[in-house]
Amino acid sequence: MPQKTRREKQIAELRRKLAMKMQNASTVNPLYSISAKEAVPKEEIIKEASQNLTSGNFMESLTLNTKYVTADLRKTFFLTMLVIVFELVLFYVWEIR
């Protein structure tokens, strides 16, 4: 079995942390757990999120691989055009009879 890469280990660590947060959040009633003084400011959350996005720690695993999407769209386009041409040919052949 191959060893885990550093990125896989980081992703696993993030998943564990998220699972722990979700478990803690589900056991505590969110309406009564945080007072107004203890709430984290919105600017701090945005700052932390932007640091995570710019650091690139996990963004590579979350980005969409466009190579496969474009290949699928190209195949879909050609198959659709083939069906439309086939229908037009059938229409004209049927009209000639």
PDB file as gemmi writes it, atoms N, CA and C in Angstrom:
CRYST1    1.000    1.000    1.000  90.00  90.00  90.00 P 1                      
ATOM      1  N   MET A   1       0.848  -1.174   0.000  1.00  0.00           N  
ATOM      2  CA  MET A   1       0.000   0.000   0.000  1.00  0.00           C  
ATOM      3  C   MET A   1       0.893   1.236   0.000  1.00  0.00           C  
ATOM      4  N   PRO A   2       0.646   2.182  -0.906  1.00  0.00           N  
ATOM      5  CA  PRO A   2       1.514   3.362  -0.974  1.00  0.00           C  
ATOM      6  C   PRO A   2       1.351   4.257   0.249  1.00  0.00           C  
ATOM      7  N   GLN A   3       2.433   4.968   0.548  1.00  0.00           N  
ATOM      8  CA  GLN A   3       2.396   5.873   1.694  1.00  0.00           C  
ATOM      9  C   GLN A   3       1.644   7.133   1.319  1.00  0.00           C  
ATOM     10  N   LYS A   4       1.102   7.796   2.341  1.00  0.00           N  
ATOM     11  CA  LYS A   4       0.369   9.032   2.118  1.00  0.00           C  
ATOM     12  C   LYS A   4       1.346  10.172   1.844  1.00  0.00           C  
ATOM     13  N   THR A   5       0.942  11.043   0.950  1.00  0.00           N  
ATOM     14  CA  THR A   5       1.757  12.221   0.672  1.00  0.00           C  
ATOM     15  C   THR A   5       1.477  13.282   1.734  1.00  0.00           C  
ATOM     16  N   ARG A   6       2.270  14.305   1.731  1.00  0.00           N  
ATOM     17  CA  ARG A   6       2.098  15.381   2.709  1.00  0.00           C  
ATOM     18  C   ARG A   6       0.726  16.038   2.542  1.00  0.00           C  
ATOM     19  N   ARG A   7       0.319  16.263   1.294  1.00  0.00           N  
ATOM     20  CA  ARG A   7      -0.974  16.894   1.016  1.00  0.00           C  
ATOM     21  C   ARG A   7      -2.124  16.022   1.531  1.00  0.00           C  
ATOM     22  N   GLU A   8      -2.039  14.717   1.322  1.00  0.00           N  
ATOM     23  CA  GLU A   8      -3.080  13.818   1.814  1.00  0.00           C  
ATOM     24  C   GLU A   8      -3.158  13.861   3.334  1.00  0.00           C  
ATOM     25  N   LYS A   9      -2.007  13.957   3.986  1.00  0.00           N  
ATOM     26  CA  LYS A   9      -2.001  14.067   5.438  1.00  0.00           C  
ATOM     27  C   LYS A   9      -2.640  15.367   5.899  1.00  0.00           C  
ATOM     28  N   GLN A  10      -2.357  16.469   5.190  1.00  0.00           N  
ATOM     29  CA  GLN A  10      -2.955  17.749   5.546  1.00  0.00           C  
ATOM     30  C   GLN A  10      -4.470  17.713   5.354  1.00  0.00           C  
ATOM     31  N   ILE A  11      -4.904  17.093   4.263  1.00  0.00           N  
ATOM     32  CA  ILE A  11      -6.338  16.987   4.000  1.00  0.00           C  
ATOM     33  C   ILE A  11      -7.010  16.143   5.072  1.00  0.00           C  
ATOM     34  N   ALA A  12      -6.372  15.046   5.459  1.00  0.00           N  
ATOM     35  CA  ALA A  12      -6.929  14.200   6.504  1.00  0.00           C  
ATOM     36  C   ALA A  12      -7.018  14.956   7.828  1.00  0.00           C  
ATOM     37  N   GLU A  13      -6.002  15.745   8.132  1.00  0.00           N  
ATOM     38  CA  GLU A  13      -6.012  16.544   9.367  1.00  0.00           C  
ATOM     39  C   GLU A  13      -7.151  17.553   9.338  1.00  0.00           C  
ATOM     40  N   LEU A  14      -7.361  18.215   8.201  1.00  0.00           N  
ATOM     41  CA  LEU A  14      -8.459  19.175   8.078  1.00  0.00           C  
ATOM     42  C   LEU A  14      -9.812  18.489   8.232  1.00  0.00           C  
ATOM     43  N   ARG A  15      -9.934  17.289   7.675  1.00  0.00           N  
ATOM     44  CA  ARG A  15     -11.193  16.545   7.815  1.00  0.00           C  
ATOM     45  C   ARG A  15     -11.455  16.180   9.268  1.00  0.00           C  
ATOM     46  N   ARG A  16     -10.402  15.764   9.974  1.00  0.00           N  
ATOM     47  CA  ARG A  16     -10.569  15.425  11.397  1.00  0.00           C  
ATOM     48  C   ARG A  16     -11.009  16.638  12.202  1.00  0.00           C  
ATOM     49  N   LYS A  17     -10.364  17.781  11.928  1.00  0.00           N  
ATOM     50  CA  LYS A  17     -10.733  18.998  12.647  1.00  0.00           C  
ATOM     51  C   LYS A  17     -12.182  19.387  12.354  1.00  0.00           C  
ATOM     52  N   LEU A  18     -12.575  19.278  11.085  1.00  0.00           N  
ATOM     53  CA  LEU A  18     -13.943  19.602  10.718  1.00  0.00           C  
ATOM     54  C   LEU A  18     -14.936  18.656  11.383  1.00  0.00           C  
ATOM     55  N   ALA A  19     -14.588  17.375  11.433  1.00  0.00           N  
ATOM     56  CA  ALA A  19     -15.470  16.412  12.080  1.00  0.00           C  
ATOM     57  C   ALA A  19     -15.618  16.717  13.566  1.00  0.00           C  
ATOM     58  N   MET A  20     -14.521  17.108  14.195  1.00  0.00           N  
ATOM     59  CA  MET A  20     -14.590  17.454  15.620  1.00  0.00           C  
ATOM     60  C   MET A  20     -15.449  18.695  15.827  1.00  0.00           C  
ATOM     61  N   LYS A  21     -15.302  19.694  14.965  1.00  0.00           N  
ATOM     62  CA  LYS A  21     -16.118  20.905  15.083  1.00  0.00           C  
ATOM     63  C   LYS A  21     -17.588  20.585  14.876  1.00  0.00           C  
ATOM     64  N   MET A  22     -17.877  19.739  13.888  1.00  0.00           N  
ATOM     65  CA  MET A  22     -19.270  19.380  13.617  1.00  0.00           C  
ATOM     66  C   MET A  22     -19.856  18.589  14.776  1.00  0.00           C  
ATOM     67  N   GLN A  23     -19.055  17.712  15.365  1.00  0.00           N  
ATOM     68  CA  GLN A  23     -19.530  16.919  16.497  1.00  0.00           C  
ATOM     69  C   GLN A  23     -19.792  17.832  17.696  1.00  0.00           C  
ATOM     70  N   ASN A  24     -18.889  18.770  17.953  1.00  0.00           N  
ATOM     71  CA  ASN A  24     -19.079  19.702  19.062  1.00  0.00           C  
ATOM     72  C   ASN A  24     -20.267  20.611  18.808  1.00  0.00           C  
ATOM     73  N   ALA A  25     -20.461  21.027  17.573  1.00  0.00           N  
ATOM     74  CA  ALA A  25     -21.574  21.915  17.243  1.00  0.00           C  
ATOM     75  C   ALA A  25     -22.905  21.189  17.368  1.00  0.00           C  
ATOM     76  N   SER A  26     -22.925  19.895  17.078  1.00  0.00           N  
ATOM     77  CA  SER A  26     -24.188  19.166  17.154  1.00  0.00           C  
ATOM     78  C   SER A  26     -24.584  18.864  18.597  1.00  0.00           C  
ATOM     79  N   THR A  27     -23.625  18.807  19.513  1.00  0.00           N  
ATOM     80  CA  THR A  27     -23.963  18.490  20.895  1.00  0.00           C  
ATOM     81  C   THR A  27     -24.384  19.725  21.680  1.00  0.00           C  
ATOM     82  N   VAL A  28     -23.989  20.910  21.243  1.00  0.00           N  
ATOM     83  CA  VAL A  28     -24.303  22.142  21.951  1.00  0.00           C  
ATOM     84  C   VAL A  28     -25.386  22.885  21.185  1.00  0.00           C  
ATOM     85  N   ASN A  29     -26.361  23.409  21.904  1.00  0.00           N  
ATOM     86  CA  ASN A  29     -27.408  24.185  21.259  1.00  0.00           C  
ATOM     87  C   ASN A  29     -26.823  25.521  20.806  1.00  0.00           C  
ATOM     88  N   PRO A  30     -26.802  25.800  19.507  1.00  0.00           N  
ATOM     89  CA  PRO A  30     -26.123  27.007  19.023  1.00  0.00           C  
ATOM     90  C   PRO A  30     -26.822  28.307  19.440  1.00  0.00           C  
ATOM     91  N   LEU A  31     -28.101  28.259  19.773  1.00  0.00           N  
ATOM     92  CA  LEU A  31     -28.802  29.477  20.150  1.00  0.00           C  
ATOM     93  C   LEU A  31     -28.359  30.003  21.511  1.00  0.00           C  
ATOM     94  N   TYR A  32     -27.947  29.116  22.393  1.00  0.00           N  
ATOM     95  CA  TYR A  32     -27.622  29.525  23.751  1.00  0.00           C  
ATOM     96  C   TYR A  32     -26.144  29.392  24.095  1.00  0.00           C  
ATOM     97  N   SER A  33     -25.326  28.918  23.161  1.00  0.00           N  
ATOM     98  CA  SER A  33     -23.945  28.630  23.498  1.00  0.00           C  
ATOM     99  C   SER A  33     -23.024  29.852  23.402  1.00  0.00           C  
ATOM    100  N   ILE A  34     -23.305  30.800  22.525  1.00  0.00           N  
ATOM    101  CA  ILE A  34     -22.403  31.928  22.316  1.00  0.00           C  
ATOM    102  C   ILE A  34     -23.123  33.217  22.682  1.00  0.00           C  
ATOM    103  N   SER A  35     -22.515  33.953  23.559  1.00  0.00           N  
ATOM    104  CA  SER A  35     -23.082  35.260  23.873  1.00  0.00           C  
ATOM    105  C   SER A  35     -22.551  36.280  22.871  1.00  0.00           C  
ATOM    106  N   ALA A  36     -23.064  37.482  22.893  1.00  0.00           N  
ATOM    107  CA  ALA A  36     -22.658  38.510  21.949  1.00  0.00           C  
ATOM    108  C   ALA A  36     -21.207  38.910  22.157  1.00  0.00           C  
ATOM    109  N   LYS A  37     -20.719  38.850  23.381  1.00  0.00           N  
ATOM    110  CA  LYS A  37     -19.334  39.226  23.661  1.00  0.00           C  
ATOM    111  C   LYS A  37     -18.350  38.170  23.168  1.00  0.00           C  
ATOM    112  N   GLU A  38     -18.759  36.902  23.171  1.00  0.00           N  
ATOM    113  CA  GLU A  38     -17.868  35.815  22.779  1.00  0.00           C  
ATOM    114  C   GLU A  38     -17.869  35.562  21.274  1.00  0.00           C  
ATOM    115  N   ALA A  39     -18.786  36.137  20.536  1.00  0.00           N  
ATOM    116  CA  ALA A  39     -18.897  35.874  19.103  1.00  0.00           C  
ATOM    117  C   ALA A  39     -17.657  36.395  18.370  1.00  0.00           C  
ATOM    118  N   VAL A  40     -17.232  35.631  17.373  1.00  0.00           N  
ATOM    119  CA  VAL A  40     -16.061  36.003  16.580  1.00  0.00           C  
ATOM    120  C   VAL A  40     -16.494  37.061  15.562  1.00  0.00           C  
ATOM    121  N   PRO A  41     -15.749  38.142  15.445  1.00  0.00           N  
ATOM    122  CA  PRO A  41     -16.116  39.187  14.475  1.00  0.00           C  
ATOM    123  C   PRO A  41     -16.052  38.669  13.044  1.00  0.00           C  
ATOM    124  N   LYS A  42     -16.920  39.194  12.222  1.00  0.00           N  
ATOM    125  CA  LYS A  42     -17.003  38.771  10.827  1.00  0.00           C  
ATOM    126  C   LYS A  42     -15.708  39.052  10.081  1.00  0.00           C  
ATOM    127  N   GLU A  43     -15.071  40.173  10.389  1.00  0.00           N  
ATOM    128  CA  GLU A  43     -13.821  40.528   9.713  1.00  0.00           C  
ATOM    129  C   GLU A  43     -12.731  39.496   9.993  1.00  0.00           C  
ATOM    130  N   GLU A  44     -12.716  38.977  11.202  1.00  0.00           N  
ATOM    131  CA  GLU A  44     -11.704  37.971  11.556  1.00  0.00           C  
ATOM    132  C   GLU A  44     -11.930  36.684  10.774  1.00  0.00           C  
ATOM    133  N   ILE A  45     -13.183  36.298  10.609  1.00  0.00           N  
ATOM    134  CA  ILE A  45     -13.501  35.089   9.852  1.00  0.00           C  
ATOM    135  C   ILE A  45     -13.098  35.276   8.390  1.00  0.00           C  
ATOM    136  N   ILE A  46     -13.397  36.446   7.834  1.00  0.00           N  
ATOM    137  CA  ILE A  46     -13.046  36.719   6.436  1.00  0.00           C  
ATOM    138  C   ILE A  46     -11.537  36.738   6.261  1.00  0.00           C  
ATOM    139  N   LYS A  47     -10.824  37.316   7.221  1.00  0.00           N  
ATOM    140  CA  LYS A  47      -9.373  37.375   7.143  1.00  0.00           C  
ATOM    141  C   LYS A  47      -8.771  35.969   7.176  1.00  0.00           C  
ATOM    142  N   GLU A  48      -9.275  35.126   8.066  1.00  0.00           N  
ATOM    143  CA  GLU A  48      -8.764  33.755   8.170  1.00  0.00           C  
ATOM    144  C   GLU A  48      -9.059  32.974   6.899  1.00  0.00           C  
ATOM    145  N   ALA A  49     -10.260  33.141   6.357  1.00  0.00           N  
ATOM    146  CA  ALA A  49     -10.618  32.429   5.128  1.00  0.00           C  
ATOM    147  C   ALA A  49      -9.756  32.878   3.959  1.00  0.00           C  
ATOM    148  N   SER A  50      -9.496  34.189   3.869  1.00  0.00           N  
ATOM    149  CA  SER A  50      -8.672  34.669   2.757  1.00  0.00           C  
ATOM    150  C   SER A  50      -7.229  34.190   2.890  1.00  0.00           C  
ATOM    151  N   GLN A  51      -6.730  34.054   4.116  1.00  0.00           N  
ATOM    152  CA  GLN A  51      -5.381  33.524   4.309  1.00  0.00           C  
ATOM    153  C   GLN A  51      -5.319  32.067   3.871  1.00  0.00           C  
ATOM    154  N   ASN A  52      -6.351  31.302   4.175  1.00  0.00           N  
ATOM    155  CA  ASN A  52      -6.381  29.904   3.755  1.00  0.00           C  
ATOM    156  C   ASN A  52      -6.452  29.799   2.237  1.00  0.00           C  
ATOM    157  N   LEU A  53      -7.207  30.688   1.625  1.00  0.00           N  
ATOM    158  CA  LEU A  53      -7.340  30.633   0.175  1.00  0.00           C  
ATOM    159  C   LEU A  53      -6.042  31.008  -0.519  1.00  0.00           C  
ATOM    160  N   THR A  54      -5.354  32.029  -0.007  1.00  0.00           N  
ATOM    161  CA  THR A  54      -4.122  32.473  -0.664  1.00  0.00           C  
ATOM    162  C   THR A  54      -2.943  31.567  -0.357  1.00  0.00           C  
ATOM    163  N   SER A  55      -2.978  30.851   0.757  1.00  0.00           N  
ATOM    164  CA  SER A  55      -1.845  29.990   1.095  1.00  0.00           C  
ATOM    165  C   SER A  55      -1.763  28.782   0.174  1.00  0.00           C  
ATOM    166  N   GLY A  56      -2.895  28.336  -0.362  1.00  0.00           N  
ATOM    167  CA  GLY A  56      -2.886  27.219  -1.303  1.00  0.00           C  
ATOM    168  C   GLY A  56      -2.696  25.879  -0.646  1.00  0.00           C  
ATOM    169  N   ASN A  57      -2.936  25.755   0.643  1.00  0.00           N  
ATOM    170  CA  ASN A  57      -2.751  24.475   1.311  1.00  0.00           C  
ATOM    171  C   ASN A  57      -3.701  23.417   0.787  1.00  0.00           C  
ATOM    172  N   PHE A  58      -4.939  23.767   0.630  1.00  0.00           N  
ATOM    173  CA  PHE A  58      -5.908  22.764   0.229  1.00  0.00           C  
ATOM    174  C   PHE A  58      -6.672  23.143  -1.025  1.00  0.00           C  
ATOM    175  N   MET A  59      -6.343  24.263  -1.631  1.00  0.00           N  
ATOM    176  CA  MET A  59      -7.098  24.712  -2.795  1.00  0.00           C  
ATOM    177  C   MET A  59      -6.873  23.823  -4.019  1.00  0.00           C  
ATOM    178  N   GLU A  60      -5.709  23.246  -4.143  1.00  0.00           N  
ATOM    179  CA  GLU A  60      -5.444  22.396  -5.297  1.00  0.00           C  
ATOM    180  C   GLU A  60      -6.363  21.183  -5.306  1.00  0.00           C  
ATOM    181  N   SER A  61      -6.683  20.660  -4.134  1.00  0.00           N  
ATOM    182  CA  SER A  61      -7.555  19.500  -4.082  1.00  0.00           C  
ATOM    183  C   SER A  61      -9.011  19.877  -4.279  1.00  0.00           C  
ATOM    184  N   LEU A  62      -9.352  21.148  -4.082  1.00  0.00           N  
ATOM    185  CA  LEU A  62     -10.735  21.573  -4.223  1.00  0.00           C  
ATOM    186  C   LEU A  62     -11.048  22.173  -5.583  1.00  0.00           C  
ATOM    187  N   THR A  63     -10.035  22.518  -6.352  1.00  0.00           N  
ATOM    188  CA  THR A  63     -10.294  23.137  -7.644  1.00  0.00           C  
ATOM    189  C   THR A  63     -10.789  22.100  -8.638  1.00  0.00           C  
ATOM    190  N   LEU A  64     -11.577  22.571  -9.569  1.00  0.00           N  
ATOM    191  CA  LEU A  64     -12.148  21.703 -10.578  1.00  0.00           C  
ATOM    192  C   LEU A  64     -11.143  21.497 -11.702  1.00  0.00           C  
ATOM    193  N   ASN A  65     -10.969  20.254 -12.096  1.00  0.00           N  
ATOM    194  CA  ASN A  65     -10.061  19.956 -13.193  1.00  0.00           C  
ATOM    195  C   ASN A  65     -10.801  20.207 -14.495  1.00  0.00           C  
ATOM    196  N   THR A  66     -10.477  21.289 -15.176  1.00  0.00           N  
ATOM    197  CA  THR A  66     -11.235  21.710 -16.355  1.00  0.00           C  
ATOM    198  C   THR A  66     -10.950  20.862 -17.576  1.00  0.00           C  
ATOM    199  N   LYS A  67      -9.881  20.095 -17.553  1.00  0.00           N  
ATOM    200  CA  LYS A  67      -9.557  19.254 -18.706  1.00  0.00           C  
ATOM    201  C   LYS A  67     -10.685  18.246 -18.959  1.00  0.00           C  
ATOM    202  N   TYR A  68     -11.190  17.628 -17.925  1.00  0.00           N  
ATOM    203  CA  TYR A  68     -12.247  16.636 -18.070  1.00  0.00           C  
ATOM    204  C   TYR A  68     -13.579  17.294 -18.422  1.00  0.00           C  
ATOM    205  N   VAL A  69     -13.827  18.450 -17.867  1.00  0.00           N  
ATOM    206  CA  VAL A  69     -15.078  19.148 -18.145  1.00  0.00           C  
ATOM    207  C   VAL A  69     -15.139  19.565 -19.605  1.00  0.00           C  
ATOM    208  N   THR A  70     -14.048  20.133 -20.111  1.00  0.00           N  
ATOM    209  CA  THR A  70     -14.048  20.557 -21.517  1.00  0.00           C  
ATOM    210  C   THR A  70     -14.154  19.359 -22.458  1.00  0.00           C  
ATOM    211  N   ALA A  71     -13.522  18.261 -22.108  1.00  0.00           N  
ATOM    212  CA  ALA A  71     -13.615  17.063 -22.947  1.00  0.00           C  
ATOM    213  C   ALA A  71     -15.057  16.552 -22.970  1.00  0.00           C  
ATOM    214  N   ASP A  72     -15.719  16.539 -21.833  1.00  0.00           N  
ATOM    215  CA  ASP A  72     -17.110  16.092 -21.780  1.00  0.00           C  
ATOM    216  C   ASP A  72     -18.030  17.038 -22.545  1.00  0.00           C  
ATOM    217  N   LEU A  73     -17.797  18.341 -22.410  1.00  0.00           N  
ATOM    218  CA  LEU A  73     -18.621  19.298 -23.149  1.00  0.00           C  
ATOM    219  C   LEU A  73     -18.422  19.170 -24.651  1.00  0.00           C  
ATOM    220  N   ARG A  74     -17.193  18.928 -25.060  1.00  0.00           N  
ATOM    221  CA  ARG A  74     -16.912  18.745 -26.484  1.00  0.00           C  
ATOM    222  C   ARG A  74     -17.631  17.507 -27.023  1.00  0.00           C  
ATOM    223  N   LYS A  75     -17.567  16.401 -26.289  1.00  0.00           N  
ATOM    224  CA  LYS A  75     -18.259  15.181 -26.715  1.00  0.00           C  
ATOM    225  C   LYS A  75     -19.762  15.405 -26.781  1.00  0.00           C  
ATOM    226  N   THR A  76     -20.296  16.083 -25.785  1.00  0.00           N  
ATOM    227  CA  THR A  76     -21.733  16.359 -25.757  1.00  0.00           C  
ATOM    228  C   THR A  76     -22.135  17.215 -26.943  1.00  0.00           C  
ATOM    229  N   PHE A  77     -21.339  18.224 -27.259  1.00  0.00           N  
ATOM    230  CA  PHE A  77     -21.637  19.097 -28.396  1.00  0.00           C  
ATOM    231  C   PHE A  77     -21.651  18.307 -29.704  1.00  0.00           C  
ATOM    232  N   PHE A  78     -20.641  17.485 -29.940  1.00  0.00           N  
ATOM    233  CA  PHE A  78     -20.575  16.732 -31.189  1.00  0.00           C  
ATOM    234  C   PHE A  78     -21.703  15.704 -31.292  1.00  0.00           C  
ATOM    235  N   LEU A  79     -22.029  15.045 -30.199  1.00  0.00           N  
ATOM    236  CA  LEU A  79     -23.131  14.083 -30.237  1.00  0.00           C  
ATOM    237  C   LEU A  79     -24.461  14.787 -30.481  1.00  0.00           C  
ATOM    238  N   THR A  80     -24.648  15.949 -29.895  1.00  0.00           N  
ATOM    239  CA  THR A  80     -25.875  16.713 -30.115  1.00  0.00           C  
ATOM    240  C   THR A  80     -25.983  17.147 -31.566  1.00  0.00           C  
ATOM    241  N   MET A  81     -24.892  17.631 -32.134  1.00  0.00           N  
ATOM    242  CA  MET A  81     -24.894  18.029 -33.541  1.00  0.00           C  
ATOM    243  C   MET A  81     -25.175  16.824 -34.446  1.00  0.00           C  
ATOM    244  N   LEU A  82     -24.617  15.675 -34.114  1.00  0.00           N  
ATOM    245  CA  LEU A  82     -24.852  14.462 -34.890  1.00  0.00           C  
ATOM    246  C   LEU A  82     -26.334  14.084 -34.872  1.00  0.00           C  
ATOM    247  N   VAL A  83     -26.961  14.165 -33.727  1.00  0.00           N  
ATOM    248  CA  VAL A  83     -28.379  13.834 -33.605  1.00  0.00           C  
ATOM    249  C   VAL A  83     -29.237  14.832 -34.380  1.00  0.00           C  
ATOM    250  N   ILE A  84     -28.902  16.116 -34.287  1.00  0.00           N  
ATOM    251  CA  ILE A  84     -29.676  17.129 -35.013  1.00  0.00           C  
ATOM    252  C   ILE A  84     -29.552  16.925 -36.523  1.00  0.00           C  
ATOM    253  N   VAL A  85     -28.351  16.661 -37.008  1.00  0.00           N  
ATOM    254  CA  VAL A  85     -28.152  16.414 -38.439  1.00  0.00           C  
ATOM    255  C   VAL A  85     -28.914  15.165 -38.865  1.00  0.00           C  
ATOM    256  N   PHE A  86     -28.870  14.127 -38.060  1.00  0.00           N  
ATOM    257  CA  PHE A  86     -29.597  12.890 -38.365  1.00  0.00           C  
ATOM    258  C   PHE A  86     -31.094  13.155 -38.449  1.00  0.00           C  
ATOM    259  N   GLU A  87     -31.635  13.939 -37.532  1.00  0.00           N  
ATOM    260  CA  GLU A  87     -33.063  14.270 -37.558  1.00  0.00           C  
ATOM    261  C   GLU A  87     -33.416  15.087 -38.797  1.00  0.00           C  
ATOM    262  N   LEU A  88     -32.555  16.031 -39.191  1.00  0.00           N  
ATOM    263  CA  LEU A  88     -32.813  16.817 -40.395  1.00  0.00           C  
ATOM    264  C   LEU A  88     -32.785  15.944 -41.643  1.00  0.00           C  
ATOM    265  N   VAL A  89     -31.844  15.030 -41.703  1.00  0.00           N  
ATOM    266  CA  VAL A  89     -31.768  14.110 -42.851  1.00  0.00           C  
ATOM    267  C   VAL A  89     -33.032  13.266 -42.904  1.00  0.00           C  
ATOM    268  N   LEU A  90     -33.466  12.742 -41.781  1.00  0.00           N  
ATOM    269  CA  LEU A  90     -34.696  11.944 -41.765  1.00  0.00           C  
ATOM    270  C   LEU A  90     -35.906  12.780 -42.185  1.00  0.00           C  
ATOM    271  N   PHE A  91     -35.951  14.018 -41.758  1.00  0.00           N  
ATOM    272  CA  PHE A  91     -37.062  14.895 -42.119  1.00  0.00           C  
ATOM    273  C   PHE A  91     -37.122  15.104 -43.625  1.00  0.00           C  
ATOM    274  N   TYR A  92     -35.969  15.427 -44.237  1.00  0.00           N  
ATOM    275  CA  TYR A  92     -35.952  15.664 -45.683  1.00  0.00           C  
ATOM    276  C   TYR A  92     -36.216  14.386 -46.470  1.00  0.00           C  
ATOM    277  N   VAL A  93     -35.731  13.253 -46.028  1.00  0.00           N  
ATOM    278  CA  VAL A  93     -35.990  11.985 -46.708  1.00  0.00           C  
ATOM    279  C   VAL A  93     -37.482  11.657 -46.606  1.00  0.00           C  
ATOM    280  N   TRP A  94     -38.078  11.911 -45.488  1.00  0.00           N  
ATOM    281  CA  TRP A  94     -39.494  11.616 -45.305  1.00  0.00           C  
ATOM    282  C   TRP A  94     -40.358  12.549 -46.157  1.00  0.00           C  
ATOM    283  N   GLU A  95     -39.949  13.801 -46.281  1.00  0.00           N  
ATOM    284  CA  GLU A  95     -40.698  14.762 -47.078  1.00  0.00           C  
ATOM    285  C   GLU A  95     -40.621  14.465 -48.577  1.00  0.00           C  
ATOM    286  N   ILE A  96     -39.500  13.917 -49.045  1.00  0.00           N  
ATOM    287  CA  ILE A  96     -39.338  13.596 -50.465  1.00  0.00           C  
ATOM    288  C   ILE A  96     -40.258  12.446 -50.851  1.00  0.00           C  
ATOM    289  N   ARG A  97     -40.487  11.506 -50.022  1.00  0.00           N  
ATOM    290  CA  ARG A  97     -41.361  10.358 -50.322  1.00  0.00           C  
ATOM    291  C   ARG A  97     -42.725  10.840 -50.443  1.00  0.00           C  
TER     292      ARG A  97                                                      
END                                                                             
